[in-house]
Amino acid sequence: MPKKREEEEACDLNKKRMDFFFEVAKDFAYLMVRSFPKCSGTKDYSLYLNNVVLNSEKEKVDFVKAMHTNLKAELPKGSVKYYKAVLSITGSAPTVYHAVKYRDAKAADETCSLFQDLDLCSKVVNEEKKNKKEGNVLGRAWDLIEEMASICFKISGDPPPRAPSPEEIDADIKKRKKMKDSPFVPGLEAANTLSSGVKSLWDQLIEMRRGKKEGEEENTDFDGLCKRISTMPTTDKRCGKTEEEILLLFPELGEGKLREEEWDVLEKMNGLIAMESAIPQNMMRGIEGAAAKLAKGITSGNLNMEDIDIAKLGESVLEGVDEKELEAFASNMQKIVPMLEKMRSDLEM
């Protein structure tokens, strides 16, 4: 097919999508005004859509672009109960699009300027309690919003963020809760060392920055990576580095602004590397051995948390550790305790 014809067909498809988008938008405006006649926000929204946007091709394009930008806006860290689950499963923070998919009126209201004037949150809280009819109205309104969001991403030419299912979110929350309730051992499930914890975090960071591609493997020299991480201070926020310095130190991360959750991963990696250097080698072997034993017992179902003898566990960790190593460990406690506290607070978030 000639290139010009392909372009014409693509243009025609986009025009059809735009037309469909605004048919849905008009249905949504009509539904809201009819269902909530006393709401000035819905009236203003309808007037603006019908009298301004629909009378100008430029306004239509700007309206769709604005909605696309708003849908991609990240929700504030920790602002929703599914925040960590979405981040854990997809490698990216949840966005307004996730709030739409999960019908989270509060998050949509607080984060998205397009929804703030509609005051979706109070409508959900107040109207659903009155009768089933109005509850069904809100269900239909969400259907229309979700349809607009889907068309908006198609017009913009990029896929929407992945929205994990409620079952996936529930499973992830349970998994992280199980890890939180277990004694703090990095990578308990696989008896990982601190270094392999760093490797796992690095893979997560790469996926956050570049996305996950099927069959693609990260070939970074791990020893070299650990050396680069060890050059960062552990006491300073954001690893004591500017964004430009971090991107120069880790060119694998590519270009573009580092998001807050990406800084968090860097700080965790930095803490784990510092922790490993602060713990004597023989003690680390004892920790790894104890972790492996615990992991095997717990995953096989032969060991309950109540059965763990802390005194014996401590003895097994210290086996083979000489007096000099104990002294070195004691002198590093001022470094280790703050790192453990930070890791614990990360798990509790």
GUTIVO-110448 format. One record per residue (C-alpha): residue in one letter; y, x, z. Coordinates in steps of 0.25 Angstrom, whole numbers, padded with zeros to 4 digits, always signed. Each point is the difference from the previous one (the first is absolute). Layout:
<atoms>
aYXZ;...
</atoms>
This chain:
<atoms>
m+0000+0000+0000;p+0014+0006-0004;k+0008+0005+0012;k+0012-0009-0003;r-0009-0013+0000;e-0006+0005+0013;e+0014+0001+0006;e+0003-0014-0005;e-0012-0006+0006;a+0002+0007+0013;c+0015-0005+0000;d-0005-0014-0003;l-0010+0000+0011;n+0010+0005+0010;k+0010-0011-0005;k-0011-0011+0003;r-0003+0006+0014;m+0015-0001+0003;d+0000-0014-0005;f-0012-0003+0009;f+0006+0007+0011;f+0013-0009+0000;e-0008-0012-0002;v-0007+0003+0013;a+0013+0004+0007;k+0006-0013-0004;d-0012-0008+0006;f+0001+0008+0013;a+0015-0003+0001;y-0002-0015-0003;l-0011+0000+0010;m+0008+0007+0011;v+0012-0009-0002;r-0008-0013+0000;s-0008+0004+0012;f+0012+0006+0008;p+0012-0008-0004;k+0008+0004+0012;c-0002+0015-0002;s+0013+0006-0006;g-0008+0013-0004;t-0009-0008-0009;k+0011-0007-0006;d+0008+0013-0003;y-0013+0006-0006;s-0002-0011-0009;l+0014-0001-0005;y+0001+0015-0002;l-0013+0000-0008;n+0003-0012-0009;n+0015+0002-0002;v+0001+0016+0000;v-0013+0006-0003;l-0006-0009-0010;n+0013+0000-0009;s-0001+0015-0002;e-0010+0009-0006;k+0006+0012+0008;e-0001-0008+0013;k-0014-0004-0003;v-0004+0015-0001;d+0008+0004+0012;f-0007-0011+0008;v-0014+0005-0004;k+0004+0014+0003;a+0006-0003+0014;m-0013-0008+0003;h-0009+0011-0004;t+0008+0010+0008;n+0000-0009+0012;l-0015-0002-0001;k-0003+0015+0000;a+0009+0002+0012;e-0009+0006+0012;l+0000-0008+0013;p+0005+0007+0012;k-0011+0009+0007;g-0008-0008+0010;s+0008-0013-0003;v-0013-0008-0004;k-0014+0000+0006;y-0006+0004-0013;y+0009+0012-0002;k-0010+0011+0004;a-0012-0007-0007;v+0007-0001-0013;l+0005+0015+0001;s-0014+0004+0004;i-0007-0007-0011;t+0009+0002-0012;g+0008+0013+0005;s+0013-0007-0002;a+0009-0008+0010;p+0000-0015-0002;t+0011-0006-0008;v+0007-0014-0001;y-0010-0003-0011;h-0011+0001+0011;a+0009-0009+0009;v-0001-0010-0012;k-0015+0001-0002;y-0002-0002+0015;r+0010-0011+0001;d+0008+0007+0011;a+0013-0007+0000;k+0006+0008+0011;a-0002+0014-0007;a+0005-0006-0013;d+0012-0006+0006;e+0004+0013+0008;t-0003+0010-0011;c+0003-0007-0014;s+0014-0005-0003;l-0005-0010-0010;f-0007-0008+0011;q+0010+0002+0011;d+0009-0011-0004;l-0012-0010-0002;d-0003+0002+0015;l-0015-0001-0003;c-0004+0004+0014;s+0007-0012+0007;k-0006-0009-0010;v-0014+0005+0003;v+0002-0001+0015;n+0007-0014+0000;e-0005-0008-0012;e-0015+0003+0001;k+0000-0006+0014;k+0005-0013-0005;n-0010-0006-0010;k-0010+0005-0010;k+0008-0004-0012;e+0011+0010+0004;g-0011+0010+0003;n-0005-0002-0014;v+0014+0002-0006;l+0001+0013+0006;g-0014+0004-0005;r+0005-0004-0014;a+0012+0008+0002;w-0008+0012+0003;d-0008-0002-0012;l+0012+0000-0009;i+0006+0013+0007;e-0013+0007-0002;e-0001-0004-0014;m+0015+0005-0003;a-0004+0013+0007;s-0012+0002-0009;i+0008-0003-0013;c+0011+0009+0005;f-0009+0012+0001;k-0006-0003-0014;i+0014-0001-0006;s+0004+0013+0007;g-0013+0007-0006;d-0006+0005+0013;p-0011-0005+0008;p+0003-0007+0014;p-0005+0008+0012;r-0014-0003+0005;a-0001-0010+0010;p-0012+0002+0009;s-0008-0013+0003;p+0000-0006+0014;e-0014+0005+0002;e+0004+0014-0004;i+0011+0000+0010;d-0008-0005+0011;a-0011+0010-0003;d+0010+0011+0000;i+0007-0005+0013;k-0014+0000+0007;k-0003+0014-0005;r+0013+0006+0005;k-0001-0007+0013;k-0014+0006+0002;m+0005+0013-0002;k+0012-0002+0010;d-0010-0005+0010;s-0009+0013-0002;p+0003+0013+0007;f+0010+0008-0008;v-0008+0009-0009;p+0006+0002-0014;g-0009-0006-0010;l-0010-0005+0010;e-0008-0008-0010;a-0004+0012-0008;a+0002+0010+0011;n+0011+0007-0008;t+0007+0012+0005;l+0015+0000+0001;s+0001+0007-0013;s-0008-0011-0007;g+0010-0010+0006;v+0011+0008-0007;k-0008-0001-0013;s-0001-0015+0002;l+0015-0002+0003;w+0003+0009-0012;d-0008-0009-0009;q+0007-0012+0005;l+0013+0006-0002;i-0003+0004-0015;e-0005-0014-0002;m+0013-0006+0006;r+0008+0009-0009;r-0008-0001-0013;g-0009-0012+0001;k-0015+0001+0000;k-0007+0002-0014;e-0015-0002-0002;g-0008+0013+0000;e+0012+0009+0003;e-0001+0010+0010;e+0010+0008+0007;n-0002+0015-0002;t+0010+0006+0010;d-0004+0013+0006;f-0002-0005+0014;d+0001+0013+0008;g+0013+0003-0008;l+0005-0015+0004;c-0003+0003+0015;k+0008+0013-0001;r+0012-0008-0006;i-0001-0011+0010;s+0000+0011+0012;t+0014+0005-0005;m+0006-0013+0005;p+0005-0002+0014;t-0008-0010+0009;t+0011-0003+0010;d+0011-0005-0010;k+0000-0014-0007;r-0004+0000-0014;c-0007+0013+0001;g+0014+0007+0001;k+0001+0000-0015;t+0009-0007-0009;e-0006-0009-0011;e+0004+0010-0011;e-0007+0011+0008;i-0013-0008+0002;l-0001-0003-0015;l+0002+0015-0003;l-0011+0003+0010;f-0009-0010-0005;p+0002-0002-0015;e-0013-0008-0001;l+0008-0012+0006;g+0009-0001-0013;e+0014-0004+0000;g+0007-0012+0006;k+0005-0004+0014;l-0010+0001+0012;r-0003-0013+0007;e+0000-0001+0015;e-0015-0002+0000;e-0002+0013-0009;w+0008+0007+0011;d-0009-0005+0010;v-0012+0005-0007;l+0006+0014-0001;e+0003+0000+0015;k-0014-0004+0003;m-0005+0011-0009;n+0009+0010+0006;g-0004-0004+0014;l-0015+0001-0003;i+0002+0014-0006;a+0008+0004+0013;m-0011-0006+0009;e-0011+0008-0007;s+0008+0013+0002;a+0002-0003+0014;i-0014-0003+0004;p-0010+0013+0001;q-0011+0001-0010;n-0011-0002+0009;m+0006-0012+0007;m+0002-0006-0014;r-0015+0002-0003;g-0003-0007+0013;i+0009-0012-0003;e-0006-0001-0014;g-0014+0000+0006;a+0004-0010+0010;a+0006-0009-0011;a-0012+0001-0009;k-0009-0004+0012;l+0009-0012+0003;a+0001-0004-0014;k-0014+0000-0002;g-0003-0008+0012;i+0010-0010-0002;t-0002-0003-0015;s-0015-0001+0003;g+0002-0010+0011;n-0007+0009+0010;l+0012+0003+0008;n+0011-0009+0007;m+0013+0005+0004;e-0003-0004+0014;d-0012+0010+0000;i+0008+0012-0003;d+0000+0010+0012;i+0014+0007-0001;a-0004+0011+0009;k-0012+0004-0008;l+0009-0002-0013;g+0010+0010+0006;e-0011+0010+0003;s-0006+0000-0014;v+0014+0002-0006;l+0003+0012+0009;e-0014+0006-0002;g+0002+0014-0006;v+0015+0000+0003;d+0004+0013+0008;e+0011+0002+0010;k+0010+0006-0010;e-0002-0012-0009;l+0002-0009+0012;e+0013+0007+0003;a+0005-0001-0014;f-0003-0014+0000;a+0007-0002+0013;s+0012+0007-0006;n+0000-0009-0012;m+0000-0013+0008;q+0015-0002-0001;k-0002+0000-0016;i-0013-0009+0001;v+0004-0011+0009;p+0012-0005-0008;m-0008+0001-0013;l-0011-0009+0007;e+0011-0010+0005;k+0005-0001-0014;m-0014-0002-0006;r-0003-0011+0011;s+0013-0007-0003;d-0003+0000-0015;l-0013-0006+0003;e+0006-0011+0008;m+0010-0004-0010;
</atoms>
